[in-house]
Amino acid sequence: MAKAKELKEMPEEYREIVSRSVLKSYTEADRRRLGMEPTRKTPVFRQASWTLYRCGDDFKSDYNPVVVVPSLINRNYIMDLLPTHSLIEQLKASGLDVFLIDWGDPDAGMGQCGFDHYVSVWVRRAIRQVKRLTGCKKVQLAGQCIGGMMATMYAAHPELRKDLSSLFLLTAPIDLADSGLLATWTGTEGFDVEKMTAAYQGLVPAKFFHASFPLLDPKKQLSKYRGLLENFEMPGFKQIWEALDIWGSDNVDFTRQAFIELISTFYQENAFYKAEYTIMGQPVDFRDIDIPVLSLVARDDHVFNEKAAKAIHECKSAKKGKLDYHVIPAGHVSLIAAHPIRITTYALIKEFLTR
């Protein structure tokens, strides 16, 4: 009887939010209601499935432009989630000219496009367009999650690195050995990613690999709705909760080649950390990076642990005192979106990119 009474006392709005979350029945109207992606974005280049956007309305800047490379796993609007909870908004307020890549939805015809193609063709082409539009000879490259690993590859390449004046990494993995549960699961004997994805012609569906993500932090998954109820009357809490839930359920398919490389080449062989992965036919060694680097790591990251990112200390930039490295007491996403820790994160990023 006590439980029944407790259920009756739940606010109707809470019931509606939970229903949308469980059924994943969010619509574009929900995004508009919450005010998601508040920053104006103008498409300046398109190719294949991806688009390069220029953010904001005022493009004047005293600094080299910033090119943001998002992860391949989720949509890029985690960078521009809500008003006052937007990294892009903060970068624009700091006087920076910001460009954001949107990877879009790959199609089956792109199935053979691996990380080499993403970095040497698409990221490179985006940077060329930014240099053409701004007249700047160099850009500041920023990468989030797997996008951070790709940005690190770009900065490590002997030819591509000439485009860059600085590198900003956000929860970016480099050393994937013993980097968390995903490394443990994929490293088990018999985990044959080629066989597991053989039925997929060009794309690995998002639901195939995202099914395991809730298991990375089961305690959080079990308590998410209770946390919402306990903080329901806190100003702004349910808005940020719902926006993050929308983003977290808005997953993207992988090209089959990129997915196979992520598991077999990077997780199982740790080829990037060992400098055995090639871009444009040349091995890339992150230890050769010699430009200023900012690396922000989430202490409570359930996707990649700190060890995965800490390897950046082995690069030349670190040895020359040009590495800013911070471990922030937050999660993989909360460090840029949650209150109040995001304020600390924004301040560190602004200071670095506007030096």
SERO-4910 file (N, C-alpha, C, O; in steps of 0.05 Angstrom, whole numbers):
BEGIN
 pado doro    nc1    nc2    nc3   cac1   cac2   cac3    cc1    cc2    cc3    oc1    oc2    oc3
  Met    A     16    -24      0      0      0      0     17     25      0     10     45    -13
  Ala    A     39     24     15     57     48     16     69     54    -11     70     78    -19
  Lys    A     76     33    -26     87     37    -53     66     49    -72     72     66    -88
  Ala    A     42     39    -70     20     49    -86     15     79    -81     11     95    -99
  Lys    A     16     86    -55     12    114    -47     34    132    -59     29    154    -68
  Glu    A     59    121    -57     82    136    -67     79    141    -97     85    163   -107
  Leu    A     69    120   -112     65    123   -141     44    144   -147     48    160   -166
  Lys    A     23    145   -132      2    165   -136     11    194   -132      1    212   -144
  Glu    A     32    197   -115     42    223   -109     62    233   -129     71    256   -127
  Met    A     69    217   -148     88    225   -168     75    246   -186     52    243   -194
  Pro    A     89    269   -192     77    289   -209     71    278   -237     86    261   -247
  Glu    A     50    287   -248     42    277   -275     63    283   -296     68    267   -314
  Glu    A     76    306   -293     97    313   -312    120    293   -310    132    286   -330
  Tyr    A    126    284   -286    147    264   -282    140    238   -296    157    226   -310
  Arg    A    115    230   -294    106    206   -307    109    208   -338    117    189   -351
  Glu    A    103    232   -348    104    236   -377    134    235   -386    140    224   -407
  Ile    A    152    247   -371    180    247   -378    191    219   -378    205    210   -397
  Val    A    184    204   -357    194    176   -355    183    159   -378    197    142   -389
  Ser    A    158    164   -385    146    149   -407    160    154   -433    166    135   -448
  Arg    A    166    179   -439    180    186   -463    208    173   -463    218    164   -484
  Ser    A    221    173   -439    248    162   -437    248    132   -442    264    122   -457
  Val    A    230    118   -428    229     89   -430    222     80   -459    234     61   -469
  Leu    A    203     93   -471    194     86   -497    211     98   -520    207     92   -543
  Lys    A    229    116   -512    246    131   -531    228    144   -552    233    142   -576
  Ser    A    208    157   -542    188    169   -561    191    200   -563    172    214   -568
  Tyr    A    216    209   -560    221    237   -562    216    247   -591    220    232   -610
  Thr    A    207    272   -594    202    283   -620    217    309   -623    229    319   -604
  Glu    A    216    320   -647    229    346   -652    216    368   -635    229    387   -628
  Ala    A    190    364   -630    176    384   -613    188    384   -584    190    405   -572
  Asp    A    197    361   -574    210    360   -548    236    376   -548    243    390   -529
  Arg    A    251    373   -570    277    387   -572    272    417   -573    287    432   -560
  Arg    A    251    426   -587    245    455   -589    235    465   -562    242    487   -553
  Arg    A    219    449   -548    208    457   -522    231    462   -502    230    480   -486
  Leu    A    251    445   -503    274    448   -485    294    469   -494    310    479   -477
  Gly    A    293    477   -519    312    497   -529    339    485   -535    359    499   -532
  Met    A    339    460   -544    365    447   -550    378    459   -574    365    471   -592
  Glu    A    405    457   -575    421    468   -596    416    498   -600    406    506   -622
  Pro    A    421    514   -580    414    542   -581    431    559   -601    422    581   -608
  Thr    A    454    549   -609    472    565   -625    465    563   -655    462    540   -665
  Arg    A    463    585   -668    458    585   -697    482    572   -712    505    578   -706
  Lys    A    476    555   -731    497    541   -746    491    544   -776    469    538   -785
  Thr    A    511    552   -791    509    556   -820    525    535   -834    549    533   -830
  Pro    A    513    518   -851    529    499   -866    547    512   -886    538    529   -902
  Val    A    572    505   -886    591    518   -904    604    498   -923    618    505   -942
  Phe    A    600    472   -918    611    451   -935    597    425   -929    592    418   -906
  Arg    A    592    409   -950    579    383   -947    593    363   -965    601    369   -988
  Gln    A    596    339   -955    607    317   -971    598    291   -959    597    288   -935
  Ala    A    591    272   -976    581    246   -967    559    251   -946    540    265   -952
  Ser    A    562    239   -922    541    243   -902    546    266   -883    529    273   -867
  Trp    A    570    278   -884    578    298   -864    576    326   -874    577    332   -898
  Thr    A    573    344   -855    570    373   -860    588    388   -841    591    381   -817
  Leu    A    600    409   -851    616    428   -835    599    453   -830    590    466   -849
  Tyr    A    595    459   -804    580    483   -797    598    504   -785    618    499   -771
  Arg    A    591    529   -791    603    552   -777    583    562   -757    560    567   -763
  Cys    A    592    565   -732    574    571   -710    572    600   -704    591    616   -705
  Gly    A    547    608   -696    542    636   -688    537    654   -712    532    645   -734
  Asp    A    537    680   -706    532    701   -726    556    719   -730    559    730   -752
  Asp    A    572    723   -710    595    741   -711    620    723   -715    627    708   -697
  Phe    A    634    726   -737    656    709   -743    683    723   -739    704    711   -744
  Lys    A    683    748   -730    708    762   -725    722    750   -701    709    744   -680
  Ser    A    748    746   -703    762    735   -681    792    743   -682    803    746   -703
  Asp    A    804    745   -659    833    751   -657    849    726   -654    873    727   -651
  Tyr    A    836    703   -656    850    677   -652    846    659   -676    828    663   -692
  Asn    A    863    639   -678    860    619   -699    833    605   -695    824    600   -672
  Pro    A    819    599   -717    793    586   -715    795    558   -701    816    545   -702
  Val    A    773    550   -689    771    524   -676    754    505   -692    732    512   -701
  Val    A    765    482   -698    750    461   -712    744    438   -693    763    427   -682
  Val    A    719    432   -689    711    412   -669    704    386   -683    686    385   -701
  Val    A    717    365   -675    712    338   -686    698    322   -665    710    314   -645
  Pro    A    672    316   -669    657    301   -649    662    271   -652    675    262   -671
  Ser    A    651    256   -633    653    227   -633    636    216   -656    619    230   -668
  Leu    A    641    191   -663    625    177   -684    601    163   -672    584    153   -686
  Ile    A    600    161   -645    580    144   -632    554    159   -628    533    147   -632
  Asn    A    555    184   -620    530    200   -615    531    226   -631    551    232   -643
  Arg    A    509    240   -631    507    265   -646    524    287   -633    531    286   -610
  Asn    A    531    306   -650    549    327   -641    537    348   -623    551    365   -612
  Tyr    A    510    348   -619    498    369   -604    502    367   -573    492    384   -558
  Ile    A    517    347   -564    526    347   -537    543    372   -532    546    381   -509
  Met    A    555    382   -553    572    406   -551    555    432   -550    565    453   -544
  Asp    A    529    429   -556    511    453   -557    484    444   -547    464    446   -562
  Leu    A    483    435   -522    460    421   -512    437    440   -506    415    437   -518
  Leu    A    441    459   -488    421    477   -479    433    505   -474    457    507   -470
  Pro    A    417    526   -473    428    552   -465    442    550   -438    430    539   -419
  Thr    A    466    561   -436    483    561   -412    494    533   -406    511    530   -388
  His    A    486    513   -421    498    486   -419    509    479   -447    504    457   -457
  Ser    A    524    497   -459    534    493   -486    563    501   -488    570    525   -483
  Leu    A    580    482   -495    608    489   -499    611    508   -523    627    526   -522
  Ile    A    596    503   -545    598    520   -568    590    549   -561    603    568   -569
  Glu    A    569    552   -545    560    578   -536    582    592   -521    587    616   -525
  Gln    A    596    578   -504    617    589   -488    641    597   -506    654    618   -501
  Leu    A    648    581   -525    670    587   -543    664    612   -559    682    629   -563
  Lys    A    639    614   -569    632    638   -584    633    663   -566    642    684   -575
  Ala    A    624    661   -541    625    683   -522    653    691   -516    658    714   -506
  Ser    A    672    673   -521    700    679   -515    714    692   -539    738    698   -538
  Gly    A    699    698   -561    710    711   -584    723    693   -604    741    702   -619
  Leu    A    716    668   -604    728    648   -622    710    643   -647    685    644   -645
  Asp    A    723    638   -669    708    630   -693    708    599   -693    728    586   -696
  Val    A    684    588   -690    681    559   -685    668    545   -708    647    554   -718
  Phe    A    680    523   -716    669    505   -737    664    478   -725    681    468   -710
  Leu    A    642    466   -732    634    440   -720    627    420   -742    611    426   -760
  Ile    A    639    397   -741    633    376   -760    609    360   -750    607    353   -726
  Asp    A    590    355   -768    567    337   -762    570    313   -780    568    315   -805
  Trp    A    576    290   -768    581    266   -785    556    256   -798    558    240   -817
  Gly    A    532    264   -789    508    255   -802    503    226   -800    512    213   -781
  Asp    A    488    214   -819    482    186   -819    496    173   -843    488    177   -865
  Pro    A    517    157   -837    530    143   -860    512    124   -874    493    113   -861
  Asp    A    516    119   -899    501     99   -914    518     75   -920    542     75   -916
  Ala    A    505     54   -930    519     28   -934    542     31   -954    562     16   -953
  Gly    A    540     50   -972    562     54   -991    587     64   -979    608     64   -992
  Met    A    586     73   -954    610     83   -940    622     62   -922    640     68   -906
  Gly    A    613     37   -925    621     16   -907    651     11   -905    660      2   -885
  Gln    A    666     17   -926    695     12   -926    711     36   -916    735     35   -917
  Cys    A    697     56   -907    711     80   -897    719     76   -868    702     74   -850
  Gly    A    745     73   -863    755     70   -836    766     96   -825    762    117   -836
  Phe    A    781     94   -803    792    118   -790    812    133   -808    813    157   -806
  Asp    A    827    119   -824    845    132   -842    830    151   -860    838    174   -865
  His    A    808    141   -871    791    158   -889    779    182   -874    780    204   -884
  Tyr    A    768    177   -850    756    198   -835    777    220   -830    771    244   -832
  Val    A    801    213   -822    822    232   -815    834    245   -839    835    270   -841
  Ser    A    844    229   -858    861    240   -880    844    252   -902    855    269   -917
  Val    A    819    245   -904    802    257   -925    782    277   -913    782    300   -921
  Trp    A    766    268   -894    744    285   -885    752    306   -865    745    329   -868
  Val    A    767    299   -845    776    320   -826    795    339   -841    794    363   -837
  Arg    A    812    328   -857    831    345   -872    816    364   -891    823    388   -893
  Arg    A    795    354   -904    779    372   -922    765    393   -906    763    416   -915
  Ala    A    754    386   -883    741    406   -866    761    428   -858    754    452   -859
  Ile    A    785    421   -851    805    441   -843    813    458   -866    817    482   -863
  Arg    A    815    446   -890    821    462   -914    800    483   -919    806    505   -926
  Gln    A    775    475   -916    753    494   -920    754    516   -899    749    540   -906
  Val    A    760    510   -874    762    530   -854    785    550   -860    782    574   -857
  Lys    A    807    540   -869    830    557   -876    823    575   -899    830    599   -900
  Arg    A    808    564   -918    799    580   -941    780    602   -933    782    625   -942
  Leu    A    761    595   -916    740    614   -908    751    637   -890    742    660   -892
  Thr    A    770    630   -873    780    649   -854    805    663   -862    812    685   -852
  Gly    A    820    651   -881    845    663   -889    868    657   -870    890    666   -873
  Cys    A    862    641   -850    883    633   -830    899    610   -840    889    592   -854
  Lys    A    925    610   -833    942    588   -842    941    564   -824    947    541   -833
  Lys    A    932    568   -800    930    545   -781    904    547   -766    891    568   -763
  Val    A    896    523   -755    871    522   -739    878    509   -712    899    496   -709
  Gln    A    859    513   -693    860    498   -668    841    475   -670    817    479   -674
  Leu    A    852    451   -667    835    427   -671    826    416   -644    842    412   -626
  Ala    A    800    412   -642    788    401   -617    774    375   -623    760    373   -644
  Gly    A    777    355   -606    764    330   -611    752    318   -585    765    320   -564
  Gln    A    728    307   -588    714    296   -565    711    265   -568    703    256   -588
  Cys    A    719    251   -546    716    222   -546    731    209   -569    755    215   -572
  Ile    A    719    193   -586    732    181   -608    741    203   -628    761    200   -642
  Gly    A    726    225   -629    734    248   -645    761    259   -635    777    269   -651
  Gly    A    766    257   -609    791    265   -598    814    247   -606    836    256   -611
  Met    A    808    221   -608    829    203   -618    835    210   -647    859    209   -655
  Met    A    815    216   -663    820    224   -691    836    250   -693    854    253   -710
  Ala    A    829    269   -675    844    294   -675    873    289   -667    891    303   -677
  Thr    A    878    270   -649    905    264   -641    920    251   -664    944    257   -668
  Met    A    907    234   -680    919    223   -703    928    245   -723    949    244   -735
  Tyr    A    910    264   -726    916    286   -745    941    302   -736    958    308   -751
  Ala    A    941    307   -710    964    323   -698    990    307   -698   1011    319   -697
  Ala    A    988    281   -700   1012    264   -699   1023    259   -727   1046    251   -730
  His    A   1007    264   -748   1016    258   -775   1037    279   -784   1032    302   -781
  Pro    A   1059    270   -795   1081    289   -802   1073    311   -822   1084    333   -822
  Glu    A   1053    305   -839   1044    325   -859   1020    341   -849   1019    365   -850
  Leu    A   1000    326   -839    975    339   -831    979    358   -808    965    379   -806
  Arg    A    998    352   -790   1002    369   -766   1009    398   -773   1007    416   -756
  Lys    A   1018    402   -797   1026    430   -805   1002    449   -805   1006    473   -805
  Asp    A    978    438   -806    954    454   -806    947    465   -778    931    483   -776
  Leu    A    960    455   -757    950    460   -730    968    479   -714    993    478   -716
  Ser    A    955    496   -698    970    512   -679    967    502   -650    983    508   -633
  Ser    A    945    487   -645    941    475   -619    921    452   -621    908    449   -641
  Leu    A    921    436   -599    904    412   -599    889    411   -572    902    413   -551
  Phe    A    863    409   -573    846    407   -549    832    380   -549    818    374   -568
  Leu    A    837    364   -529    826    337   -527    806    335   -504    813    343   -481
  Leu    A    783    325   -509    762    323   -489    754    293   -486    743    281   -504
  Thr    A    761    282   -463    757    253   -457    766    236   -481    751    219   -490
  Ala    A    790    240   -490    800    227   -514    818    204   -507    838    207   -493
  Pro    A    811    179   -517    828    156   -511    852    154   -529    850    160   -553
  Ile    A    874    145   -518    898    140   -534    908    111   -529    913     96   -548
  Asp    A    911    104   -504    920     78   -496    895     62   -487    884     66   -466
  Leu    A    887     43   -504    862     28   -498    866      1   -484    847    -13   -480
  Ala    A    891     -5   -477    895    -29   -461    887    -23   -432    895     -3   -420
  Asp    A    871    -41   -421    861    -37   -393    848    -10   -389    852      3   -368
  Ser    A    832     -2   -409    820     25   -408    791     25   -398    777     45   -400
  Gly    A    782      2   -386    755      1   -376    741    -25   -385    754    -43   -396
  Leu    A    715    -26   -379    700    -50   -384    699    -57   -414    699    -80   -422
  Leu    A    698    -36   -431    696    -42   -460    722    -56   -469    720    -74   -486
  Ala    A    745    -48   -458    770    -62   -465    769    -91   -455    779   -109   -468
  Thr    A    758    -95   -431    757   -122   -420    739   -140   -437    746   -162   -443
  Trp    A    715   -129   -444    696   -145   -459    707   -152   -487    706   -175   -496
  Thr    A    718   -132   -501    727   -137   -528    753   -152   -529    760   -164   -550
  Gly    A    767   -153   -507    793   -167   -507    790   -196   -499    810   -211   -499
  Thr    A    766   -205   -494    762   -233   -486    766   -252   -509    761   -244   -532
  Glu    A    776   -276   -503    781   -295   -524    755   -303   -538    734   -308   -526
  Gly    A    756   -303   -564    732   -310   -579    715   -286   -588    695   -289   -602
  Phe    A    724   -261   -581    709   -238   -589    719   -231   -618    737   -215   -621
  Asp    A    707   -243   -637    714   -240   -665    696   -220   -678    674   -226   -687
  Val    A    705   -195   -680    688   -173   -690    681   -177   -720    660   -169   -729
  Glu    A    699   -190   -735    693   -195   -764    669   -213   -766    651   -208   -782
  Lys    A    668   -235   -751    646   -254   -752    621   -241   -741    599   -246   -751
  Met    A    624   -226   -719    600   -214   -706    586   -194   -724    562   -190   -722
  Thr    A    601   -182   -743    589   -161   -760    586   -171   -789    579   -155   -807
  Ala    A    591   -197   -794    591   -207   -821    563   -204   -835    562   -201   -859
  Ala    A    542   -204   -819    515   -202   -831    509   -173   -841    490   -169   -855
  Tyr    A    525   -154   -832    520   -126   -840    537   -119   -864    561   -122   -864
  Gln    A    524   -110   -885    537   -104   -910    556    -80   -909    579    -82   -917
  Gly    A    546    -58   -899    562    -34   -899    562    -19   -872    581     -6   -865
  Leu    A    540    -22   -857    537     -7   -832    532    -26   -809    518    -46   -812
  Val    A    544    -20   -786    538    -34   -761    517    -17   -747    522      6   -739
  Pro    A    492    -28   -743    471    -12   -731    478     -2   -703    491    -16   -687
  Ala    A    469     22   -697    474     33   -671    464     15   -648    478     13   -628
  Lys    A    441      3   -652    430    -14   -631    447    -38   -625    445    -50   -604
  Phe    A    464    -46   -645    481    -69   -641    502    -64   -620    506    -81   -602
  Phe    A    515    -41   -621    537    -36   -602    528    -20   -578    541    -20   -557
  His    A    506     -5   -581    497     12   -559    482     -5   -537    479      4   -515
  Ala    A    475    -29   -544    461    -46   -525    478    -51   -500    468    -57   -479
  Ser    A    505    -50   -504    523    -56   -482    529    -32   -464    538    -35   -442
  Phe    A    523     -8   -474    531     17   -460    518     19   -432    531     27   -413
  Pro    A    492     13   -429    480     15   -402    493     -3   -382    493      2   -358
  Leu    A    506    -25   -391    519    -44   -373    546    -33   -363    557    -44   -344
  Leu    A    556    -11   -375    581      0   -366    578     13   -338    596     14   -322
  Asp    A    553     23   -332    548     35   -306    519     27   -298    502     44   -298
  Pro    A    515      2   -291    488     -7   -285    475      7   -261    451     11   -261
  Lys    A    491     14   -242    480     28   -218    467     55   -227    446     62   -217
  Lys    A    480     69   -245    470     94   -254    444     90   -270    425    105   -267
  Gln    A    443     69   -286    419     63   -302    396     56   -284    373     64   -289
  Leu    A    401     41   -262    380     33   -244    369     56   -228    346     56   -219
  Ser    A    385     77   -223    377     99   -206    370    124   -221    363    144   -208
  Lys    A    371    124   -248    367    148   -263    339    161   -258    336    185   -256
  Tyr    A    318    144   -257    291    155   -254    286    163   -225    271    182   -220
  Arg    A    298    149   -206    296    157   -178    310    184   -175    299    202   -161
  Gly    A    333    188   -187    347    213   -185    331    236   -197    330    258   -186
  Leu    A    317    231   -219    300    251   -231    278    259   -212    272    283   -208
  Leu    A    265    239   -199    243    245   -180    253    260   -156    240    279   -147
  Glu    A    276    253   -145    286    266   -121    294    295   -126    294    311   -108
  Asn    A    302    301   -151    310    328   -157    291    343   -176    298    363   -188
  Phe    A    266    333   -177    247    343   -197    241    372   -193    237    386   -213
  Glu    A    240    382   -169    233    410   -164    258    428   -164    255    452   -162
  Met    A    281    417   -168    305    434   -169    305    450   -195    301    438   -216
  Pro    A    308    476   -194    306    492   -218    326    483   -240    350    481   -236
  Gly    A    314    478   -263    330    470   -286    338    441   -288    349    432   -309
  Phe    A    334    426   -267    344    398   -266    330    381   -287    343    366   -302
  Lys    A    304    381   -288    290    363   -307    295    370   -336    294    353   -353
  Gln    A    301    396   -341    308    404   -369    334    391   -378    336    380   -399
  Ile    A    355    394   -361    381    383   -368    379    352   -368    392    340   -385
  Trp    A    364    341   -350    361    311   -349    349    302   -375    359    283   -387
  Glu    A    327    314   -384    313    306   -408    330    310   -433    331    294   -451
  Ala    A    344    333   -434    361    339   -457    384    318   -459    389    309   -481
  Leu    A    396    311   -437    417    290   -438    405    263   -445    419    247   -459
  Asp    A    381    258   -436    368    232   -443    362    231   -473    365    209   -485
  Ile    A    353    253   -484    348    254   -513    374    249   -528    375    232   -547
  Trp    A    395    263   -520    421    259   -534    431    231   -531    441    219   -550
  Gly    A    429    220   -507    439    193   -502    424    171   -518    436    150   -522
  Ser    A    400    176   -526    384    156   -541    385    162   -571    373    147   -586
  Asp    A    399    183   -579    401    190   -607    427    180   -619    446    195   -622
  Asn    A    428    154   -624    453    140   -632    456    139   -662    437    143   -677
  Val    A    481    134   -671    488    135   -699    500    108   -707    516     96   -692
  Asp    A    494     99   -731    506     75   -742    536     80   -747    544    102   -752
  Phe    A    552     58   -746    580     59   -753    584     48   -781    570     29   -789
  Thr    A    603     59   -796    612     44   -819    625     19   -810    639     19   -789
  Arg    A    622     -3   -824    632    -29   -815    662    -28   -812    673    -39   -793
  Gln    A    676    -15   -830    705    -14   -829    714      1   -804    733     -8   -790
  Ala    A    702     23   -798    710     39   -774    704     23   -749    720     24   -730
  Phe    A    682      8   -748    675     -7   -724    695    -30   -720    704    -35   -698
  Ile    A    702    -44   -742    721    -66   -740    748    -55   -730    761    -67   -713
  Glu    A    757    -32   -741    782    -20   -733    781    -12   -703    801    -16   -689
  Leu    A    759      0   -695    757      8   -667    761    -15   -648    775    -13   -628
  Ile    A    748    -38   -655    750    -61   -637    776    -76   -640    791    -80   -621
  Ser    A    782    -85   -665    805   -102   -669    832    -87   -669    851    -96   -657
  Thr    A    833    -65   -683    858    -50   -686    865    -34   -661    888    -34   -652
  Phe    A    845    -19   -651    851     -1   -628    847    -14   -601    865    -11   -584
  Tyr    A    825    -29   -597    822    -42   -571    839    -67   -568    855    -69   -549
  Gln    A    837    -85   -587    850   -111   -583    880   -110   -589    896   -122   -575
  Glu    A    888    -94   -609    917    -92   -616    930    -67   -604    955    -65   -602
  Asn    A    914    -48   -595    924    -22   -584    944     -9   -603    964      1   -595
  Ala    A    937    -11   -629    955     -3   -650    962     27   -650    984     35   -657
  Phe    A    942     44   -642    948     72   -642    969     79   -621    988     94   -626
  Tyr    A    965     69   -597    984     74   -576   1012     63   -583   1032     76   -576
  Lys    A   1013     41   -597   1039     29   -605   1051     41   -630   1072     32   -639
  Ala    A   1038     62   -641   1047     75   -665   1048     56   -689   1066     57   -706
  Glu    A   1029     37   -690   1028     18   -711   1004     23   -731   1001      9   -750
  Tyr    A    989     45   -725    967     51   -744    977     72   -764    992     90   -757
  Thr    A    968     69   -789    978     86   -810    956    104   -820    933     96   -823
  Ile    A    963    129   -826    946    149   -839    960    157   -865    983    166   -864
  Met    A    947    155   -887    959    162   -913    985    146   -917   1005    156   -928
  Gly    A    985    121   -908   1008    103   -912   1031    108   -893   1052     95   -895
  Gln    A   1028    126   -874   1050    132   -855   1041    126   -826   1019    134   -818
  Pro    A   1058    112   -810   1051    107   -782   1049    134   -768   1064    152   -772
  Val    A   1029    136   -750   1026    160   -734   1032    154   -705   1021    135   -693
  Asp    A   1050    170   -694   1058    166   -666   1051    192   -651   1063    213   -655
  Phe    A   1032    190   -632   1024    213   -617   1047    225   -601   1045    248   -593
  Arg    A   1068    210   -596   1091    220   -581   1105    242   -597   1121    257   -585
  Asp    A   1100    245   -623   1113    265   -639   1098    292   -638   1108    312   -648
  Ile    A   1075    293   -625   1060    318   -623   1076    339   -608   1086    334   -586
  Asp    A   1079    363   -620   1097    383   -609   1084    410   -606   1098    430   -601
  Ile    A   1058    412   -609   1043    437   -607   1030    438   -579   1027    417   -566
  Pro    A   1021    461   -570   1007    463   -545    982    445   -544    967    444   -564
  Val    A    979    430   -522    957    411   -520    942    415   -493    955    419   -472
  Leu    A    916    416   -495    899    415   -471    884    388   -471    871    382   -491
  Ser    A    887    373   -450    872    347   -448    856    348   -422    867    350   -400
  Leu    A    830    346   -425    811    345   -403    800    317   -400    790    305   -419
  Val    A    803    306   -376    795    278   -371    774    277   -349    776    293   -330
  Ala    A    754    260   -352    733    257   -332    742    235   -312    746    212   -320
  Arg    A    744    243   -287    752    224   -266    734    200   -264    743    177   -260
  Asp    A    708    204   -268    688    183   -265    678    173   -292    655    164   -294
  Asp    A    695    174   -312    687    166   -339    681    136   -340    699    120   -333
  His    A    657    128   -348    650    100   -350    655     88   -377    652     64   -382
  Val    A    664    105   -397    670     96   -424    700     90   -427    707     68   -435
  Phe    A    716    109   -420    745    106   -420    756    116   -393    749    137   -384
  Asn    A    772    100   -380    784    109   -355    807    129   -360    815    133   -382
  Glu    A    817    140   -338    838    160   -341    863    149   -355    876    164   -370
  Lys    A    869    124   -350    893    113   -363    893    116   -393    913    120   -405
  Ala    A    869    114   -405    867    116   -434    876    143   -444    888    145   -466
  Ala    A    871    164   -428    879    191   -437    906    200   -426    919    216   -438
  Lys    A    914    188   -404    939    197   -390    964    193   -408    984    205   -403
  Ala    A    962    175   -427    984    170   -445    994    195   -459   1017    195   -469
  Ile    A    978    216   -462    986    240   -475   1011    252   -462   1025    268   -475
  His    A   1017    245   -437   1041    255   -424   1066    245   -437   1088    255   -431
  Glu    A   1064    225   -455   1088    215   -468   1096    231   -493   1117    226   -505
  Cys    A   1080    251   -500   1086    266   -525   1107    288   -519   1112    295   -496
  Lys    A   1118    298   -541   1139    319   -539   1128    344   -525   1142    358   -511
  Ser    A   1103    351   -531   1091    374   -518   1092    373   -488   1099    393   -475
  Ala    A   1087    350   -477   1088    347   -448   1117    351   -437   1121    364   -417
  Lys    A   1136    339   -452   1163    341   -443   1174    370   -445   1194    377   -432
  Lys    A   1162    386   -462   1170    414   -466   1153    433   -450   1155    458   -453
  Gly    A   1135    423   -433   1118    440   -416   1095    453   -431   1085    474   -423
  Lys    A   1087    441   -454   1065    452   -470   1040    436   -467   1022    439   -484
  Leu    A   1038    419   -447   1014    403   -442    999    413   -417   1011    415   -396
  Asp    A    974    420   -420    956    425   -398    938    401   -394    923    394   -412
  Tyr    A    940    388   -371    925    363   -367    910    366   -341    921    372   -320
  His    A    883    361   -343    866    364   -319    847    340   -317    834    333   -336
  Val    A    846    329   -293    826    308   -287    804    321   -271    808    331   -249
  Ile    A    780    321   -283    757    335   -272    738    315   -258    732    295   -269
  Pro    A    729    322   -234    711    303   -219    683    303   -231    665    315   -220
  Ala    A    681    289   -253    656    288   -268    655    263   -285    675    248   -286
  Gly    A    633    259   -300    631    236   -318    638    243   -346    645    266   -352
  His    A    635    224   -364    643    227   -392    630    250   -406    642    264   -422
  Val    A    605    256   -398    590    277   -410    585    301   -391    585    324   -399
  Ser    A    582    294   -366    574    315   -346    595    337   -344    589    359   -335
  Leu    A    620    331   -351    641    351   -347    637    376   -365    647    397   -360
  Ile    A    621    373   -387    615    396   -404    586    404   -404    579    425   -415
  Ala    A    569    388   -390    540    395   -392    527    398   -365    505    410   -364
  Ala    A    538    388   -344    525    388   -318    532    413   -301    554    424   -304
  His    A    514    420   -283    519    442   -264    529    430   -238    518    409   -230
  Pro    A    549    442   -225    564    466   -233    591    461   -246    605    479   -254
  Ile    A    598    435   -249    626    429   -257    632    439   -285    655    445   -290
  Arg    A    612    443   -302    617    452   -329    631    480   -329    645    486   -347
  Ile    A    625    496   -308    637    523   -307    667    521   -305    681    536   -318
  Thr    A    677    502   -289    706    497   -288    717    489   -315    738    498   -323
  Thr    A    703    470   -328    712    460   -354    713    483   -374    733    486   -388
  Tyr    A    692    499   -375    691    521   -395    714    540   -390    726    550   -410
  Ala    A    720    546   -365    742    565   -359    769    555   -369    785    570   -380
  Leu    A    774    529   -365    799    517   -374    802    518   -404    823    524   -415
  Ile    A    780    512   -418    780    512   -447    784    540   -458    800    544   -476
  Lys    A    769    559   -447    772    587   -456    800    597   -453    811    609   -471
  Glu    A    812    592   -429    839    602   -424    859    590   -444    876    605   -454
  Phe    A    856    565   -451    874    552   -470    871    562   -498    891    569   -511
  Leu    A    846    564   -508    842    570   -536    845    600   -542    845    608   -565
  Thr    A    846    617   -522    849    646   -526    875    657   -516    878    681   -511
  Arg    A    895    639   -513    921    649   -504    934    667   -525    956    676   -522
***
